[in-house]
Amino acid sequence: MVQKTVAIYCRVSTTDQSCDRQEQDLLVYAQKADFEVVGVWKEMASGTAQNRVVRQKVMALAQARKIDAILVTELTRWGRGTLDLIQTLQDLQSWAVSLIAQTGIQFDLATPQGRLIAQLMAVLAEFERDLVSERVRSGLAAAKAKGKALGRQPGQSIKSDRLGPKVIQMVEDKVSYRTIAHDLKLSKTTVTEIVKRHRQAHPDFQPPRSKMASRKKA
């Protein structure tokens, strides 16, 4: 029988906690199960943290097919929530990598039970996505029925409004529109619109001609 290679993943939520106990328990578990441990990955992140750099490294190992399974003490150490657990489980299933918890349910894809659970979880994930989409559509319809304007409204340009004073100042300093757009990471059209709106609000405003414009006229 080929020995199964596994990666151990440990996570704690706060800095005053330690992964040592999880690591010790999982090493003992792996030894009893005759698993070959390729490494131990530890991470400090809250249960709802979106960016788990260490977990991503373990997932990369799984995607590269360098491990057969991932060991955790319990599923809450791995997933940020039910949907996240299902999504990562689907990825692992596509790579033929199991997620094995020391306690509780084991998603061991090497067993018929594990494959059955994975299929059920995939169905639940699709059901959850449909529910979310339905809630979004229902909420938009209710808001529209109440006369609430949805989406970005005409004239709303948060970035251009924030950078408007800077644009006008640069125009007064005879900086070309192209340079303004490049320096402020705006489109030349946006710069022109900002100047146009400023001119409409301040009829006395007359933007000075740039040197480039003078040369073109000559």
N, C-alpha and C positions, 0 to 999 in steps of 0.2 A: 504494500500500500504506500502510495506517494505521500510524503509528509507535507502537511499544509503550511504554507508560509503566511504569517499574519503580521499586521501592524497594530501596535497598541496605541490607543488615543485616550488621553486623560484631559479633563477640563475642570477648572474651578471658576467660581463666579467673582470672587474678590481676592485682593492681594493678601489678605490675612489667612487665606486658605492654602492648602498644599495638595499637590497631586501625588505625593509620596504613597499614601495609603492605596489609592487607585492603582498606581503602578505595581505595588507589591502584590495586591490581590490578583491582578491580571497576569502577572508573571507566573504566579503559582498556578493559576487556572490554565495557562498555556502549557506549562510543564506537565500537568496532569493529563491534558488532552493530546499531548505529544505534538504540539504546534511548534514550528520554527519561527521565532520572533526576529523580524528583520530590523526592528527599531521601536523606540518609544517616543511618541510625540505628545508634548504637554502644552497646554494653553490656558491663559487666564482671560476669560470673556464671560459676560453676562449671558443668561439663557436666551435673551432676545437679540443679542448683538448680531448685526448683519455681516460684518466683515470678520471672518475667522481665518486668519492667514494660515495658521498651523493646520486646521482642518482641510483647507484647500490643498495643502501639500500632500496630505494623506489621500485625498481624492485624486490627485495627479498620479500618485503611485498606483492607485486602483485602475485608472484609465490606461496607464502604461502596462497593465497586466503584470506588475512586478510583485503583487501580493494576491493571495487567494481569499483573504478575509480581513476584516477590521474588528478588533476586540475593544469593547467598552464595558464599563461596570454596569451601566444601565442606559436605556435609550435617551433619557433626558440629558445625559452628558454629550450626546451626539446631535440630536435635532433641536432646532430653535422652536419648533412647534410641530403640530401634526402635519401640516402641509409641507413644511420643509423636510420633515422626516420622509414623507412619501416621495417627494421629488428626488431627494438624494438616494433613496432606496431604488427608485427607477433607474437612475444613472448607474448605480452599482450593479443592478440586475443586467443591464445591457453590456456591462463589462465582465459579467460572470464572477463578481466579487461579492462575498457574503458580509453581512453586518451581524456580528454575534455579541449579544449582551450576556454578561456574567449572570445577571439576574433578570427574570422576566422573559418576555418573548424573544426568540432568536430567529433572525432572518437568515438562516443558513440555506443558501440556494443549492447546496449539495444534497439537500433532503427534499422529499416530496412535500412535506409540511411547509418548509420554507418557501418553496416555489408557489404553493397555493396561497400563502399569506401575501407574497409579493404581488400576485395577480389581483387579490382582493384589494390590496392597498392601491393598486393602479386604478381600479374601478372607483374607489373612494376619492382619489385625487381628481379624476375627471368629473365626478359628481360635485366636488367642492368648487372646482373652477366654474362649472355651470351655475352653481348657486351664486357665486360672486358676480358673474356676468349678469345674472337676472336681477340681483340687488342693484347693480349700477344702472341698468336700463330702467328699472322701476323708479329709482331715485331721480334720474334725469327727467323721466316723464312727469313725475309729481311736481318737480320744480318748474318745469315748463308750463304745466297746467296752472300754477300759481302766478305765472307771468314773470318769473325770474329769468333774467338774461343769462344764458349759458356760454361758457367759453370766453375767449378774449374779445373784448368789445372794440368797435372802431375807435381809433384815437388812443387806445391804450398801448403804450410802448414804454415799459418800465425802464429798460436800459437806456433808451434814447432820452427819456425824461430826466434820468439821473445824470447823464452826461451832457445834457443840453447846455448848461452854463459854461462848461469847459469848451464845448464846440464853439459857442459864440465868442468866447474870449480868444480862442485860437484864430477865428475868422477875423476878428478885429486886429489881431497881430499879423495879419496878412499871410497866414499859413494856408497853403493850397488845400482844397477839399480832399484831394487824393492823399496828402500827407496826414491830414486829420483822421481820415478813415483808417489809414494804416496804423497810426499811433494809438488810437482809441479802440481798434478792433471793431470798427463799424463798416457798413457798406457806404460807398459814396452816395448812393441814393438816400440812405438814412441821414447822412450829413446834410444833404440838400433839403430834405424835408424838415429837419430841425431849424435850419436857417429860414425856410419859408414860413414855418409857424411863428418863429420869433418876429419876422418882419410883419406878419399879419397882426400880431399882438402889439407891436411897437412900430407904427407907421413911420416914425422919424428915423428908424434904424436903416442905415445904408452901408452894407458890407463893403469895405475897401477892396479895390481890385488887386488881385495878386500880381506879382511880377510876371508870372507865366501868362496871365491874361493880357497884360500890357504888351508882352512880346508878340503874342499871337495877333493882337490888333495891329501892331506895327508891321 
